[in-house]
Amino acid sequence: MPKKSPNETSPVAHFEQSLEELEQLVEKMEAGDLSLEQSLSAYERGVGLYRQCQQALEQAELRVRLLTDPAQPDKSEPFDPVGDDD
């Protein structure tokens, strides 16, 4: 099995890195220590990170749907973590 180069990361690791960076940006912005220009740059970066995270979650959902019902992934129902205890 070939090793991945340091620049290649798994989608999960990439998601976690993006989410961590996004959380750090939010903390910096909430602290109020950034200039207006820094805040705008942080906001722009945050929007990009948010979109990356959202895309990764959508891809994960698609993979789950394909695993649940490979023949008809669009008709598979979402997983209910609470369950029906009626």
DOLO-168533 format. One line per field, with one value per atom (N, C-alpha, C): residue number from 1; residue in three letters; atom name; x, y, z. Coordinates in Angstrom, 1 decimal. Example, Ala and Ser with C-alpha at 12.3 -4.5 7.8 and 13.67 -1.06 7.14 Angstrom:
% DOLO-168533
i	(1	1	1	2	2	2)
aa	(ALA	ALA	ALA	SER	SER	SER)
at	(N	CA	C	N	CA	C)
px	(13.2	12.3	13.2	12.8	13.7	12.9)
py	(-5.7	-4.5	-3.3	-2.2	-1.1	0.0)
pz	(7.8	7.8	7.8	7.1	7.1	7.9)
% end
This chain:
% DOLO-168533
i	(1	1	1	2	2	2	3	3	3	4	4	4	5	5	5	6	6	6	7	7	7	8	8	8	9	9	9	10	10	10	11	11	11	12	12	12	13	13	13	14	14	14	15	15	15	16	16	16	17	17	17	18	18	18	19	19	19	20	20	20	21	21	21	22	22	22	23	23	23	24	24	24	25	25	25	26	26	26	27	27	27	28	28	28	29	29	29	30	30	30	31	31	31	32	32	32	33	33	33	34	34	34	35	35	35	36	36	36	37	37	37	38	38	38	39	39	39	40	40	40	41	41	41	42	42	42	43	43	43	44	44	44	45	45	45	46	46	46	47	47	47	48	48	48	49	49	49	50	50	50	51	51	51	52	52	52	53	53	53	54	54	54	55	55	55	56	56	56	57	57	57	58	58	58	59	59	59	60	60	60	61	61	61	62	62	62	63	63	63	64	64	64	65	65	65	66	66	66	67	67	67	68	68	68	69	69	69	70	70	70	71	71	71	72	72	72	73	73	73	74	74	74	75	75	75	76	76	76	77	77	77	78	78	78	79	79	79	80	80	80	81	81	81	82	82	82	83	83	83	84	84	84	85	85	85	86	86	86)
aa	(MET	MET	MET	PRO	PRO	PRO	LYS	LYS	LYS	LYS	LYS	LYS	SER	SER	SER	PRO	PRO	PRO	ASN	ASN	ASN	GLU	GLU	GLU	THR	THR	THR	SER	SER	SER	PRO	PRO	PRO	VAL	VAL	VAL	ALA	ALA	ALA	HIS	HIS	HIS	PHE	PHE	PHE	GLU	GLU	GLU	GLN	GLN	GLN	SER	SER	SER	LEU	LEU	LEU	GLU	GLU	GLU	GLU	GLU	GLU	LEU	LEU	LEU	GLU	GLU	GLU	GLN	GLN	GLN	LEU	LEU	LEU	VAL	VAL	VAL	GLU	GLU	GLU	LYS	LYS	LYS	MET	MET	MET	GLU	GLU	GLU	ALA	ALA	ALA	GLY	GLY	GLY	ASP	ASP	ASP	LEU	LEU	LEU	SER	SER	SER	LEU	LEU	LEU	GLU	GLU	GLU	GLN	GLN	GLN	SER	SER	SER	LEU	LEU	LEU	SER	SER	SER	ALA	ALA	ALA	TYR	TYR	TYR	GLU	GLU	GLU	ARG	ARG	ARG	GLY	GLY	GLY	VAL	VAL	VAL	GLY	GLY	GLY	LEU	LEU	LEU	TYR	TYR	TYR	ARG	ARG	ARG	GLN	GLN	GLN	CYS	CYS	CYS	GLN	GLN	GLN	GLN	GLN	GLN	ALA	ALA	ALA	LEU	LEU	LEU	GLU	GLU	GLU	GLN	GLN	GLN	ALA	ALA	ALA	GLU	GLU	GLU	LEU	LEU	LEU	ARG	ARG	ARG	VAL	VAL	VAL	ARG	ARG	ARG	LEU	LEU	LEU	LEU	LEU	LEU	THR	THR	THR	ASP	ASP	ASP	PRO	PRO	PRO	ALA	ALA	ALA	GLN	GLN	GLN	PRO	PRO	PRO	ASP	ASP	ASP	LYS	LYS	LYS	SER	SER	SER	GLU	GLU	GLU	PRO	PRO	PRO	PHE	PHE	PHE	ASP	ASP	ASP	PRO	PRO	PRO	VAL	VAL	VAL	GLY	GLY	GLY	ASP	ASP	ASP	ASP	ASP	ASP	ASP	ASP	ASP)
at	(N	CA	C	N	CA	C	N	CA	C	N	CA	C	N	CA	C	N	CA	C	N	CA	C	N	CA	C	N	CA	C	N	CA	C	N	CA	C	N	CA	C	N	CA	C	N	CA	C	N	CA	C	N	CA	C	N	CA	C	N	CA	C	N	CA	C	N	CA	C	N	CA	C	N	CA	C	N	CA	C	N	CA	C	N	CA	C	N	CA	C	N	CA	C	N	CA	C	N	CA	C	N	CA	C	N	CA	C	N	CA	C	N	CA	C	N	CA	C	N	CA	C	N	CA	C	N	CA	C	N	CA	C	N	CA	C	N	CA	C	N	CA	C	N	CA	C	N	CA	C	N	CA	C	N	CA	C	N	CA	C	N	CA	C	N	CA	C	N	CA	C	N	CA	C	N	CA	C	N	CA	C	N	CA	C	N	CA	C	N	CA	C	N	CA	C	N	CA	C	N	CA	C	N	CA	C	N	CA	C	N	CA	C	N	CA	C	N	CA	C	N	CA	C	N	CA	C	N	CA	C	N	CA	C	N	CA	C	N	CA	C	N	CA	C	N	CA	C	N	CA	C	N	CA	C	N	CA	C	N	CA	C	N	CA	C	N	CA	C	N	CA	C	N	CA	C	N	CA	C	N	CA	C	N	CA	C	N	CA	C	N	CA	C	N	CA	C	N	CA	C)
px	(0.8	0.0	0.9	0.7	1.6	1.3	2.3	2.1	1.7	0.9	0.4	1.5	1.6	2.6	2.1	3.0	2.5	1.5	1.4	0.4	-1.0	-1.1	-2.3	-2.9	-4.1	-4.8	-6.1	-6.6	-7.9	-9.0	-10.2	-11.2	-11.6	-11.6	-11.9	-10.9	-9.6	-8.6	-8.7	-9.0	-9.2	-10.4	-11.5	-12.6	-12.3	-11.6	-11.3	-10.4	-9.4	-8.5	-9.2	-10.1	-10.9	-11.8	-12.4	-13.3	-12.6	-11.4	-10.6	-10.1	-9.7	-9.3	-10.5	-11.6	-12.8	-13.2	-13.1	-13.3	-12.3	-11.1	-10.1	-10.4	-10.8	-11.1	-12.3	-13.3	-14.5	-14.0	-13.2	-12.7	-12.0	-11.1	-10.4	-11.3	-12.3	-13.3	-14.1	-14.5	-15.3	-14.6	-13.2	-12.4	-12.4	-12.6	-12.7	-11.3	-10.3	-8.9	-8.4	-9.2	-8.8	-9.2	-8.4	-8.8	-9.9	-10.5	-11.5	-11.0	-9.8	-9.3	-9.0	-8.5	-8.2	-9.5	-10.5	-11.9	-12.5	-12.3	-12.9	-12.1	-10.8	-10.0	-10.4	-10.6	-10.9	-12.3	-13.2	-14.6	-14.6	-13.8	-13.7	-13.1	-12.1	-11.5	-12.5	-13.2	-14.2	-15.3	-15.8	-16.8	-16.2	-15.0	-14.4	-14.3	-13.9	-13.8	-15.1	-16.1	-17.5	-18.0	-17.7	-18.1	-17.4	-16.1	-15.4	-16.0	-16.3	-16.9	-18.2	-19.1	-20.4	-20.3	-19.4	-19.2	-18.7	-17.8	-17.3	-18.5	-19.4	-20.5	-21.5	-21.7	-22.6	-22.0	-20.7	-20.1	-20.2	-20.0	-20.2	-21.6	-22.6	-24.0	-24.2	-23.7	-23.9	-23.3	-22.1	-21.4	-22.3	-22.9	-23.7	-25.0	-25.6	-26.7	-26.4	-25.2	-24.8	-24.6	-24.1	-23.9	-25.2	-26.1	-27.4	-28.2	-28.3	-29.1	-28.4	-27.4	-26.6	-27.5	-28.6	-29.4	-30.2	-30.6	-31.5	-31.0	-29.9	-29.4	-30.3	-31.0	-31.9	-33.1	-33.5	-34.7	-34.4	-33.1	-32.8	-33.2	-33.6	-34.1	-32.9	-32.9	-31.9	-31.9	-30.7	-30.5	-31.1	-31.9	-32.6	-31.8	-30.9	-30.1	-31.0	-32.1	-33.0	-33.8	-34.2	-35.0	-36.4	-37.2	-38.7	-39.0	-39.3	-39.6	-41.1	-41.9	-43.3	-44.0)
py	(-1.2	0.0	1.2	2.1	3.3	4.3	4.9	5.9	7.2	7.9	9.2	10.3	11.2	12.3	13.2	14.0	14.8	15.8	16.2	17.1	16.5	15.1	14.4	14.1	14.4	14.1	13.4	12.6	12.0	13.0	12.8	13.7	14.0	13.0	13.2	14.1	13.8	14.7	16.1	16.3	17.6	18.3	17.6	18.2	18.6	17.8	18.1	19.3	19.4	20.5	21.8	21.7	22.9	23.4	22.4	22.7	23.3	22.8	23.4	24.8	25.0	26.4	27.3	26.9	27.7	28.1	27.1	27.4	28.4	28.3	29.3	30.7	30.8	32.0	32.7	31.9	32.4	32.9	32.2	32.6	34.0	34.1	35.4	36.5	36.2	37.3	37.7	36.7	36.9	37.7	37.5	38.2	39.7	40.1	41.5	42.2	41.5	42.0	42.3	41.9	42.1	43.5	44.0	45.2	44.9	45.9	45.7	44.9	45.2	44.5	43.0	42.8	41.4	40.7	41.3	40.7	40.3	41.2	40.9	39.7	39.7	38.6	37.3	37.3	36.2	35.7	36.6	36.2	35.6	36.1	35.5	34.1	33.9	32.6	31.7	32.2	31.4	30.9	31.7	31.3	30.2	30.3	29.3	28.0	28.1	26.8	26.2	27.1	26.6	25.8	26.3	25.7	24.4	24.3	23.1	22.0	22.4	21.5	21.0	21.9	21.5	20.5	20.8	19.9	18.5	18.5	17.2	16.4	17.1	16.5	15.9	16.7	16.2	15.0	14.9	13.7	12.5	12.8	11.7	11.2	12.1	11.6	10.8	11.2	10.4	9.1	9.0	7.7	6.8	7.3	6.5	6.1	7.0	6.6	5.5	5.6	4.5	3.2	3.2	2.0	1.4	2.3	1.8	1.2	1.8	1.3	1.6	0.8	1.1	1.2	0.5	0.5	1.8	2.4	3.6	4.5	5.1	6.0	7.2	7.7	8.8	8.5	7.2	6.8	6.3	6.2	5.7	6.8	6.3	7.3	7.6	8.9	9.3	8.4	8.3	7.5	8.3	7.7	8.3	7.9	8.7	8.3	8.1	8.7	8.5	7.2	6.9	5.6	5.8	4.9	4.9	4.0	4.5	3.6	3.7	4.0	4.1	2.8)
pz	(0.0	0.0	0.0	-1.0	-1.0	0.1	0.6	1.6	1.0	1.8	1.3	1.6	0.7	0.9	2.0	2.7	3.7	3.3	2.0	1.6	1.4	1.4	1.2	2.5	2.8	4.0	3.7	4.6	4.4	4.5	3.9	4.0	5.5	6.3	7.7	8.4	8.2	8.8	8.3	7.0	6.4	7.0	7.2	7.9	9.3	10.0	11.4	11.5	10.6	10.6	10.2	9.3	8.9	10.0	10.7	11.8	12.9	13.2	14.3	14.0	12.7	12.3	12.4	12.0	12.1	13.5	14.4	15.8	16.4	16.0	16.4	15.9	14.6	14.1	14.8	15.2	15.9	17.3	17.9	19.2	19.1	18.1	17.9	17.7	16.8	16.5	17.7	18.5	19.7	20.7	20.8	21.7	21.4	20.2	19.8	19.7	19.6	19.6	18.1	17.1	15.8	15.2	14.3	13.6	12.6	12.1	11.1	9.9	9.4	8.3	8.7	9.8	10.3	10.5	11.0	11.2	9.8	8.8	7.5	6.9	7.0	6.5	7.2	8.6	9.3	8.9	8.7	8.2	6.9	5.9	4.6	4.7	5.5	5.7	6.4	7.3	8.0	7.1	6.2	5.2	4.3	3.9	3.1	3.8	5.1	5.9	6.1	6.4	6.6	5.4	4.2	3.0	2.8	3.1	3.0	4.0	5.2	6.2	5.7	5.2	4.7	3.6	2.6	1.5	2.0	3.0	3.5	4.2	4.9	5.5	4.5	3.4	2.4	1.7	1.5	0.9	1.8	3.1	4.1	4.1	4.0	4.0	2.8	1.6	0.4	0.5	1.1	1.3	2.2	3.2	4.1	3.4	2.6	1.8	0.8	0.2	-0.8	-0.1	1.1	1.9	2.4	2.7	3.2	2.1	0.9	-0.2	-1.5	-1.9	-3.1	-4.4	-4.4	-5.6	-5.7	-4.6	-4.6	-3.5	-3.6	-2.5	-2.2	-3.2	-3.0	-2.2	-2.2	-1.4	0.0	0.3	1.7	2.7	3.8	4.9	5.8	6.3	7.2	8.5	9.0	10.3	11.4	12.2	13.4	14.6	15.2	16.4	17.6	17.7	18.9	18.8	17.7	17.5	17.8	17.4	17.7	18.8	20.0	21.1	21.4	20.4	20.6	21.1)
% end
